[in-house]
Amino acid sequence: MISKAMRLARVGSGSELVAALLVALGFPCIMLAAILPNLWFFAAAAAVTYLADRYLHHCGSYLINRLAAVRAGLSIRFLVRQLLLILLLSRMGYGEEPLFYVTVACLLAFYGLQAPQSTIVTLIRLRRKLPVATRNIDLAAVRISDAPPQSLMSRPAEKMLHLDVFSMVGVLVAVETGVDGIAYAGLGLTLVLALGYLLLLLPYVRPKRLVGSADKVLGAVDAWLGEYKPTVVLYFSGSKESAYQANMWLETMAQVEGRPMILLRERNILPQLAETSVPVLCVPGGVHLMNLDLSSVRVALYAANVGKNIHLLRVPTMKHVFIGHGDSDKIASVNPYSKVYDEVWTAGRAGRDRYALADVGVRDEDIVEVGRPQLATIQSWSGTQRNPIPTVLYAPTWEGWDDNPGNTSLLLAGENIVRRLLEAERPVRLLYKPHPFTGTRSARAKAVHQRITEMIEQAAAARTTDSRWAEQTAAGQGERAEARAEMARIEARLAELAGGGRVARDEAELSRDSLADPAREAETARLRDEWNAASWRAQGWWEHRVITGAQMRLYDCFNESDAMVSDISSVVSDFIASGKPYAVTDSAELGEEEFRRQNTAVRAAVILSNSAAELDELLTAVTDPASDALADARLELKQYLLGPDEPTSIVQFNTAVKELAARSQARNAGVNKSLGEPVSG
């Protein structure tokens, strides 16, 4: 019942639900205490509402917005509590006393100070909000001053309103003790602090502390574009959770021949973007984007099929290419929308054949095979397992936008897969890395994920006390402690590099200060590699592990594992680059023959039913390579899906960019010639 109530209320924890109930019940109790009147009952109920309200704000509860929607917003709640304090004074016989009038006057004055404070905060935010946000772009032409301290700008309404607690405590103590001076002191402290808050904000509304107009900022960006003259753009739009789709192309963009740029459309993607020295320009407004000078761009690359792509697709002076964010047999890989692009780039022959079979209007001559440059860090299988026991990675994809049982193995097979691996006759080490979207749409998927996590964590805890691993546990304690210390050292250095000695306090300041630093980027990349290596050393080769978040990279999990279990997704195609045994779950129960026919990437896989009974075949292929009947099929499939090893993928990719850029330039020259205009470079 509690979990159902949590889902209905859309809260993340039981404590959050309890806090919401305390707020809802606390105010009627305050009103009842004021009417009775009962001072201690009033004080207790008021304290509960203060604390519960503070907790909900601290955890960013969804219910905070819902309260505002039903006319019980933050300001209203504080005002009602103050009015009930006035009612309490009246009911306790203070209606004609100076304390009553002073309390009313001070609370009204406090209310009056809230308006200018809110106005100033809003003005500062509006005037410091740039029409664009940038990384690695010099905005020196725009005067961007330091942002106000976060202590002033973070949750300002909440901070201002909570100053009334001094008045509340002072008045209640005065009523209890009969010493009116205590009330006057509390009321005075509230007003002094509120006025002080207002005065601290005032310097930041002076003209020299505000950012220039939108036209000035856009003019500076256009001037930079005219000087840098980007030739290749990675265009991306999506939710903050989808930022990984752009992140997977950052390293490739840094290696592109020409002058690359990342063009984003949503501000909330920027904080999720990985470190890069490539210039990043975020333009949320469609009109602003259309007015930017992008005449130097010859090739635009699109990592996702989204509606906002049309804002750049409308530009005829550049060639548009769909590169996607992975290679898989999912329906998204043959989206009919793809025919709007000049070309579609696939990893290997499989992508070309996939479009031909789908017959969605993408012409064969518009498909170019460029390999998968991102897979360069995936290590090829040596034919033997890395450790005394095999490591199996379970990397299911998410539940998708509909309830098709074939979307993910998590719902129908996930717990069976995990249970069989944890209880395998011969010990297995399990790594579980779910898709970042897991549970975002389906509460059922989220629940299964949580149960799987609990199963693995319990099994991991049991191994720490298992006599079979006691010797290894004792022998490796020193090495693991060293690894953890190294991780802490690296994390501290990464934080220092990310802050550059000073953490930017708002988006404008970050855009001003985040200029490319190749030395810092190189050190950051090296440290992240070292952190990942240390992270594996920090745990034993027999210890199960749940891996979430972006810090532990998927390809590092590939390299650490000896085999993988997954679903129909680009993860499978990428893992095939390793040549290691893998299994894919037929969650929709199509049957092995039909499942292989429909999905290219499973041709060399062990096919699992939802019971996962076939896992023994996968484990045998790892522990006894001589019995691995699918080894040759995996090598053949690797070339079909991902293309040849030579030339390397980045060479193929750069060749495709140069050839398409030349076509774009030829097209523009032809159009200019026909119009009698000079040919631009």
C-alpha positions in Angstrom: 0.0 0.0 0.0 2.8 2.4 0.9 4.6 1.7 -2.5 1.3 2.3 -4.3 0.8 5.6 -2.5 4.4 6.6 -3.4 3.7 5.9 -7.1 0.5 7.9 -7.0 2.2 10.8 -5.2 5.2 10.5 -7.5 7.7 10.6 -4.6 11.0 8.9 -4.5 11.1 7.5 -0.9 8.9 6.7 2.0 10.4 9.5 4.1 9.4 11.9 1.4 5.8 10.6 1.6 5.8 10.9 5.4 7.1 14.5 5.1 4.3 15.4 2.7 1.7 13.9 5.0 3.2 15.9 7.9 2.9 19.1 5.9 -0.7 18.3 4.9 -1.8 17.4 8.5 0.4 19.9 10.3 -1.5 23.0 9.1 -4.9 21.9 10.3 -3.3 21.1 13.6 -1.8 24.6 13.8 -5.2 26.1 13.1 -6.8 23.9 15.7 -4.2 24.9 18.3 -4.7 28.6 17.5 -8.5 28.3 17.9 -8.4 26.3 21.2 -5.9 28.0 22.0 -3.0 25.8 23.0 0.5 27.3 22.9 2.5 24.0 23.1 0.3 22.2 20.6 0.7 25.2 18.3 4.5 25.3 18.7 4.9 21.5 18.1 2.7 21.5 15.0 4.5 24.6 13.6 7.9 23.0 14.2 6.7 19.8 12.4 5.6 21.8 9.3 8.8 23.8 9.2 11.0 20.7 9.3 8.9 18.7 6.9 8.7 21.6 4.5 12.5 22.0 4.7 13.0 18.3 4.0 10.8 18.3 0.9 12.7 21.3 -0.5 16.0 19.7 0.3 15.2 16.5 -1.7 13.6 18.4 -4.5 10.3 16.6 -4.1 7.8 16.6 -7.0 5.1 17.4 -4.4 6.5 21.0 -3.9 5.3 21.9 -7.4 2.0 20.1 -6.8 1.3 22.1 -3.7 1.8 25.3 -5.7 -0.7 24.0 -8.3 -3.4 23.7 -5.6 -2.9 27.2 -4.2 -0.7 25.9 -1.3 2.6 27.2 -2.6 5.6 28.1 -0.5 4.7 31.7 0.1 1.1 30.8 0.9 2.2 28.2 3.5 4.4 30.7 5.3 1.7 33.4 5.2 -0.9 31.1 6.6 1.3 30.1 9.4 2.0 33.7 10.3 -1.8 34.5 10.2 -2.4 31.6 12.5 0.2 33.1 14.9 -1.8 36.3 14.9 -5.0 34.3 15.6 -3.3 32.5 18.5 -2.3 35.9 20.0 -5.9 37.1 19.7 -7.4 34.0 21.2 -5.0 34.1 24.1 -6.1 37.6 25.0 -3.4 39.7 23.4 -5.7 41.4 20.9 -5.4 44.8 22.6 -1.8 44.4 23.8 1.2 46.2 22.1 2.7 42.8 21.4 -0.2 42.0 19.1 0.1 45.2 17.1 3.9 45.1 16.9 3.7 41.5 15.7 1.2 42.4 13.0 3.2 45.4 11.9 6.5 43.5 11.7 5.1 40.5 9.8 3.5 43.0 7.3 6.9 44.7 6.9 8.6 41.3 6.4 6.0 40.5 3.8 6.7 43.8 2.1 10.4 43.1 1.9 9.8 39.8 0.1 8.6 41.6 -3.0 11.8 43.6 -3.8 13.9 40.6 -2.9 12.0 38.4 -5.3 12.1 41.1 -8.0 15.9 41.6 -7.7 16.6 37.9 -7.8 14.4 37.5 -10.9 16.1 40.5 -12.5 19.6 39.2 -11.9 18.7 35.8 -13.3 17.0 37.2 -16.4 19.9 39.6 -17.1 22.5 36.9 -16.6 20.8 34.4 -18.8 22.5 34.4 -22.1 20.6 33.6 -25.3 23.3 30.9 -25.8 25.6 28.9 -23.6 29.1 27.9 -24.6 32.2 25.8 -23.9 35.6 26.5 -25.4 34.4 29.6 -27.1 36.0 33.0 -26.4 33.3 35.5 -25.3 35.7 38.2 -24.3 33.8 40.7 -26.4 30.9 40.3 -24.0 31.4 41.7 -20.6 30.4 39.0 -18.2 31.0 39.8 -14.6 31.2 37.3 -11.7 27.9 35.8 -10.7 26.5 36.5 -7.2 27.4 33.9 -4.6 25.3 30.8 -4.6 24.4 31.5 -1.0 22.4 34.4 -2.2 20.9 32.9 -5.4 20.2 29.3 -4.5 16.6 28.9 -3.4 16.3 32.6 -2.4 12.5 32.5 -1.7 12.9 29.5 0.7 15.8 31.3 2.5 13.9 34.6 2.8 10.7 33.1 4.0 12.5 30.9 6.6 13.7 34.1 8.3 10.3 34.3 9.9 11.3 31.4 12.3 13.0 34.0 14.5 9.7 35.9 14.8 7.7 32.7 15.4 10.0 31.5 18.1 10.3 34.9 19.7 6.6 35.5 20.0 5.8 32.0 21.3 8.5 32.3 23.9 7.3 35.7 24.9 3.7 34.4 25.4 5.0 31.5 27.5 7.3 33.6 29.7 5.4 36.9 29.7 8.5 38.8 28.6 7.5 40.9 25.5 11.1 41.9 24.8 11.8 38.4 23.6 9.1 38.8 20.9 10.4 42.2 19.9 14.0 40.8 19.6 12.8 37.9 17.4 10.7 40.2 15.2 13.5 42.7 14.9 16.0 39.9 13.9 13.7 38.7 11.1 13.4 42.3 9.7 17.2 43.0 10.0 18.1 39.7 8.3 15.6 40.2 5.6 16.8 43.8 5.0 20.4 42.6 5.0 19.6 39.9 2.4 18.1 42.6 0.2 21.1 44.9 0.6 23.5 42.1 -0.3 21.6 41.6 -3.6 21.5 45.2 -4.6 25.1 45.5 -5.9 24.4 42.8 -8.5 21.7 44.8 -10.2 24.1 47.6 -11.1 24.6 47.9 -14.9 28.2 46.9 -14.8 27.4 43.7 -12.9 24.8 42.5 -15.5 25.4 40.8 -18.8 25.0 42.6 -22.1 21.9 42.4 -24.2 21.0 39.4 -26.3 22.0 41.2 -29.5 25.4 41.9 -28.1 26.0 38.3 -27.1 24.7 36.9 -30.4 26.9 39.4 -32.2 29.9 38.1 -30.3 29.0 34.5 -31.2 28.7 35.4 -34.8 32.0 37.2 -34.7 33.6 34.1 -33.3 31.9 31.9 -35.9 33.3 34.2 -38.6 36.8 33.8 -37.2 36.7 30.1 -36.4 34.7 29.1 -39.5 33.5 25.7 -38.3 33.3 23.1 -41.1 31.8 20.0 -39.4 29.0 20.2 -36.8 27.6 17.6 -34.5 24.0 18.6 -33.9 22.2 17.2 -30.9 18.8 17.8 -29.2 17.2 15.7 -26.5 16.6 15.2 -22.8 19.4 15.4 -20.2 19.2 11.6 -19.9 20.0 11.2 -23.6 23.3 13.2 -23.3 25.2 9.9 -23.6 24.1 9.8 -27.3 26.2 13.0 -27.9 29.0 12.0 -25.5 29.8 8.9 -27.5 30.8 11.1 -30.5 32.9 13.7 -28.6 36.2 11.8 -29.0 35.5 11.2 -32.7 34.7 14.9 -33.2 38.0 15.8 -31.6 39.7 13.7 -34.3 37.7 15.0 -37.3 39.8 16.7 -39.9 38.7 20.3 -40.3 37.2 22.6 -37.7 34.6 20.7 -35.7 31.9 22.2 -33.4 29.2 20.7 -31.2 25.8 22.4 -31.6 23.3 21.7 -28.8 19.7 22.8 -28.4 18.9 22.3 -24.7 20.6 23.9 -21.8 20.2 20.9 -19.5 22.4 18.8 -21.8 25.5 21.0 -21.2 26.1 19.9 -17.6 25.9 16.3 -18.8 28.3 16.7 -21.6 31.7 15.0 -21.1 35.0 16.9 -21.2 36.0 18.0 -24.7 38.2 20.6 -26.3 35.8 20.9 -29.3 33.9 24.2 -29.2 30.4 23.7 -27.9 27.6 26.1 -28.7 24.1 25.6 -27.1 21.4 27.6 -28.9 18.0 26.9 -27.3 16.0 29.4 -29.4 15.1 28.4 -32.9 15.0 32.0 -34.2 18.5 32.6 -32.7 19.8 29.4 -34.5 18.3 30.5 -37.8 20.0 33.9 -37.6 23.5 32.5 -36.8 26.1 32.7 -39.5 26.8 29.0 -40.2 27.8 29.6 -43.9 31.2 27.9 -43.3 29.7 24.6 -42.2 29.9 21.9 -44.9 28.8 18.8 -43.0 26.2 18.5 -40.2 26.1 15.2 -38.3 23.0 14.1 -36.4 23.1 11.6 -33.6 19.4 11.3 -33.0 16.1 11.7 -35.0 14.3 14.4 -33.2 11.9 17.2 -34.2 14.3 20.1 -33.6 16.6 18.7 -36.3 14.5 20.6 -38.8 15.9 23.9 -37.6 19.3 23.0 -39.1 18.1 20.6 -41.9 16.5 23.7 -43.5 20.0 25.1 -44.3 20.9 24.0 -47.9 24.6 25.1 -47.9 25.6 22.1 -45.8 25.2 18.4 -46.3 23.2 16.6 -43.6 24.2 13.1 -42.3 22.5 10.8 -39.9 25.1 9.0 -37.8 22.9 7.7 -35.0 24.0 6.7 -31.5 24.7 3.0 -32.0 24.2 0.1 -34.5 21.4 -2.3 -33.7 18.5 -4.2 -35.1 16.0 -2.0 -33.2 13.3 -0.3 -35.3 14.9 3.0 -34.5 17.9 2.0 -36.7 15.6 2.1 -39.8 13.5 5.1 -38.9 11.8 6.5 -42.1 12.7 10.0 -40.9 16.3 9.1 -42.0 15.5 9.8 -45.6 15.5 13.5 -45.0 19.3 13.4 -44.7 21.7 13.6 -47.6 23.5 10.5 -46.4 23.1 7.9 -43.7 26.3 6.5 -42.3 26.4 3.0 -40.9 29.1 1.0 -39.3 29.2 -1.9 -41.8 27.3 -3.8 -44.5 24.6 -4.8 -42.0 23.3 -1.3 -41.7 23.0 -1.0 -45.5 21.1 -4.3 -45.7 18.9 -3.3 -42.8 17.6 -0.2 -44.7 17.2 -2.2 -47.9 15.0 -4.8 -46.1 13.0 -2.1 -44.2 12.3 -0.3 -47.5 11.7 3.1 -45.8 12.9 5.3 -48.6 16.6 5.5 -47.8 18.4 4.9 -51.1 21.3 2.5 -51.2 23.6 5.2 -52.9 23.0 7.5 -49.9 24.4 5.0 -47.4 28.1 5.1 -46.5 29.9 2.6 -44.3 32.3 4.3 -42.0 32.9 1.8 -39.2 32.5 2.7 -35.5 35.3 5.0 -34.4 34.2 4.8 -30.8 35.1 1.1 -30.5 38.9 1.6 -30.8 39.3 1.1 -27.1 37.6 -2.3 -27.0 40.2 -5.1 -26.5 40.0 -8.2 -28.7 39.4 -11.5 -26.9 42.6 -13.5 -26.2 40.6 -16.8 -26.2 41.0 -17.3 -22.5 39.3 -15.8 -19.4 41.0 -12.9 -17.6 40.7 -14.4 -14.1 40.4 -17.8 -12.4 36.6 -17.5 -12.7 34.7 -16.1 -15.7 33.3 -12.6 -15.5 29.9 -12.2 -17.2 28.4 -8.7 -17.9 24.7 -8.4 -17.9 23.8 -5.2 -19.8 20.1 -5.1 -20.5 18.6 -2.2 -22.5 15.7 -0.2 -21.2 11.9 -0.8 -21.4 11.3 1.4 -24.4 8.4 3.7 -25.2 5.8 0.9 -25.5 5.1 -2.4 -23.8 6.6 -4.7 -26.5 8.1 -7.7 -24.5 11.0 -7.8 -26.9 12.2 -4.3 -25.9 14.2 -5.6 -22.9 15.0 -8.9 -21.1 14.8 -7.1 -17.8 11.0 -7.6 -17.2 10.6 -11.3 -18.1 14.1 -12.8 -17.9 16.2 -10.4 -15.9 15.8 -12.0 -12.5 16.2 -15.5 -14.0 19.4 -14.5 -15.8 20.9 -13.0 -12.6 19.8 -15.8 -10.4 21.3 -18.5 -12.7 24.6 -16.6 -12.9 24.7 -16.1 -9.1 23.9 -19.7 -8.5 25.9 -21.3 -11.3 27.5 -24.6 -10.4 31.0 -23.3 -11.2 31.5 -19.8 -9.7 30.9 -16.8 -11.9 31.5 -13.1 -11.2 28.6 -11.0 -12.3 28.8 -7.3 -13.5 25.4 -5.7 -13.9 25.2 -2.4 -15.9 21.6 -1.4 -16.8 20.7 1.2 -19.5 20.6 4.8 -18.1 16.9 5.0 -19.0 15.9 1.9 -17.1 12.8 2.6 -15.1 12.2 6.1 -16.4 8.9 5.0 -18.1 7.9 1.8 -16.5 7.5 1.4 -12.7 7.6 -2.3 -13.2 11.0 -2.1 -14.9 12.2 0.1 -12.1 11.0 -2.4 -9.5 12.7 -5.3 -11.3 15.9 -3.3 -11.5 15.8 -2.7 -7.8 15.2 -6.4 -7.0 18.1 -7.4 -9.2 20.4 -4.8 -7.6 19.4 -6.2 -4.2 20.1 -9.8 -5.3 23.6 -8.9 -6.6 24.5 -6.9 -3.5 23.4 -9.7 -1.2 25.4 -12.2 -3.2 28.4 -9.9 -3.1 28.1 -9.5 0.6 27.9 -13.3 1.0 31.1 -13.8 -0.9 33.0 -11.6 1.5 32.4 -14.3 4.2 32.6 -17.3 1.9 35.6 -19.5 2.8 36.3 -20.1 -0.9 37.4 -16.5 -1.2 38.8 -15.9 2.2 42.4 -16.4 1.1 42.1 -14.0 -1.8 40.3 -11.5 0.3 43.1 -11.5 2.9 45.9 -11.5 0.3 44.5 -8.6 -1.7 43.5 -6.2 1.1 46.6 -4.1 0.7 46.4 -3.8 -3.0 42.7 -2.9 -2.8 43.3 -0.3 -0.2 46.0 1.2 -2.4 43.6 1.3 -5.3 40.9 3.0 -3.2 43.5 5.6 -2.1 44.5 6.1 -5.7 40.9 6.6 -6.7 40.5 9.3 -4.0 43.6 11.0 -5.1 42.4 11.0 -8.8 39.0 12.2 -7.8 40.5 15.1 -5.9 42.6 16.0 -8.9 39.7 15.7 -11.3 37.6 18.0 -9.2 40.5 20.5 -9.1 40.8 20.3 -12.9 37.1 20.6 -13.4 36.9 23.7 -11.2 40.1 25.3 -12.4 40.6 26.6 -8.9 37.2 28.2 -8.9 33.8 26.7 -9.6 31.6 28.8 -11.9 28.4 29.9 -10.1 26.0 30.2 -13.0 25.8 29.4 -16.7 27.0 32.8 -17.9 30.1 32.6 -15.7 30.8 29.1 -17.0 30.4 30.2 -20.6 32.9 32.9 -19.9 35.5 30.8 -18.2 35.3 27.4 -20.0 37.9 27.9 -22.6 39.7 25.0 -24.3 42.8 23.8 -22.4 44.4 20.9 -24.3 46.8 20.1 -21.5 44.0 20.0 -19.0 41.9 17.8 -21.3 44.8 15.4 -21.9 45.4 15.1 -18.1 41.7 14.6 -17.4 41.5 11.8 -20.0 44.6 10.1 -18.6 43.3 10.4 -15.0 39.9 9.0 -16.0 41.6 6.0 -17.5 43.7 5.6 -14.4 40.5 5.9 -12.2 38.8 3.2 -14.1 41.8 0.9 -13.8 42.0 1.6 -10.1 38.3 1.0 -9.7 38.7 -2.6 -11.0 41.7 -3.2 -8.7 39.7 -1.8 -5.7 37.5 -4.9 -5.9 38.4 -8.6 -6.1 38.1 -10.5 -9.4 35.5 -12.7 -7.7 33.3 -9.9 -6.4 29.9 -9.2 -8.0 29.3 -5.6 -8.9 26.4 -3.3 -9.8 27.6 -0.5 -12.1 25.5 2.6 -12.7 26.2 6.1 -13.8 28.6 7.3 -16.5 31.9 7.2 -14.5 32.4 3.5 -15.1 32.4 3.3 -18.8 30.6 0.6 -20.8 33.6 -0.3 -22.8 35.7 -0.8 -19.7 33.1 -3.3 -18.6 33.5 -5.0 -22.0 37.2 -5.3 -21.5 36.8 -6.6 -17.9 34.3 -9.3 -18.8 34.7 -12.6 -20.6 31.2 -12.8 -21.9 28.0 -10.7 -22.0 24.3 -11.1 -21.8 22.2 -8.4 -23.3 19.2 -7.5 -25.6 18.6 -6.3 -29.1 20.5 -3.0 -28.8 23.7 -1.3 -30.0 25.4 -2.7 -26.9 25.4 -6.1 -28.6 26.8 -4.8 -31.9 29.6 -2.9 -30.0 30.4 -6.0 -27.9 30.9 -8.1 -31.0 34.0 -5.9 -31.7 35.6 -7.8 -28.8 35.0 -11.2 -30.4 34.0 -12.6 -27.0 31.0 -15.0 -26.5 27.7 -13.4 -25.9 24.1 -14.2 -25.4 20.9 -12.4 -26.3 17.5 -13.0 -24.8 14.5 -13.7 -27.0 12.1 -12.0 -24.6 9.2 -11.8 -27.1 9.5 -15.6 -27.6 9.8 -15.6 -31.4 11.7 -18.8 -31.4 15.4 -19.2 -32.1 15.1 -19.5 -35.9 12.8 -16.5 -36.3 14.8 -14.5 -33.7 18.0 -15.0 -35.7 16.3 -14.2 -39.0 14.9 -10.9 -37.7 18.0 -9.7 -35.8 21.4 -9.7 -37.5 23.4 -9.1 -34.3 22.2 -12.5 -32.8 23.5 -14.7 -35.6 26.6 -15.6 -33.6 24.9 -15.4 -30.2 23.7 -18.0 -27.7 19.9 -17.4 -27.7 18.3 -17.3 -24.3 14.7 -18.0 -23.5 13.0 -16.1 -20.6 14.0 -18.9 -18.3 17.7 -18.4 -19.2 18.2 -22.1 -19.1 20.6 -21.8 -22.0 23.2 -19.9 -20.0 25.3 -23.0 -19.5 26.2 -22.9 -23.2 27.6 -19.4 -22.8 29.6 -20.3 -19.7 31.0 -23.4 -21.4 32.2 -21.3 -24.4 34.2 -19.1 -22.0 35.7 -21.8 -19.8 36.3 -24.3 -22.6 37.2 -22.4 -25.8 37.6 -25.7 -27.7 33.8 -26.2 -27.4 33.0 -22.7 -28.6 31.0 -23.5 -31.7 30.2 -19.9 -32.5 33.8 -18.4 -32.5 34.1 -18.3 -36.4 30.6 -17.0 -36.7 31.5 -14.1 -34.4 34.5 -13.1 -36.5 32.4 -13.1 -39.7 29.6 -11.2 -38.0 32.0 -8.6 -36.6 33.1 -7.6 -40.1 29.6 -7.6 -41.5 28.3 -5.4 -38.6 31.2 -3.1 -38.0 33.2 -3.2 -41.2 36.8 -4.1 -41.9 39.6 -3.4 -39.3 41.7 -1.7 -42.0 41.6 1.1 -42.7 40.7 2.1 -39.2 37.2 3.5 -38.5 38.5 7.0 -37.8 40.2 7.0 -41.2 37.0 5.8 -42.9 35.0 8.4 -41.0 37.4 11.3 -42.0 37.4 10.2 -45.6 33.6 10.3 -45.6 33.6 13.8 -44.1 36.1 15.1 -46.6 34.2 13.6 -49.6 30.9 15.0 -48.5 32.4 18.4 -47.6 33.8 18.5 -51.2 30.3 17.7 -52.6 28.8 20.5 -50.4 31.4 23.0 -51.6 30.8 22.0 -55.2 27.0 22.4 -54.8 27.4 25.8 -53.3 29.8 26.9 -56.0 27.3 25.7 -58.6 24.4 27.6 -57.0 26.5 30.8 -56.7 27.7 30.6 -60.3 24.1 30.2 -61.5 23.1 33.2 -59.4 26.0 35.3 -60.6 27.5 35.5 -57.1 31.1 35.1 -56.1 32.2 31.6 -55.1 32.9 31.3 -51.4 35.5 29.1 -49.8 
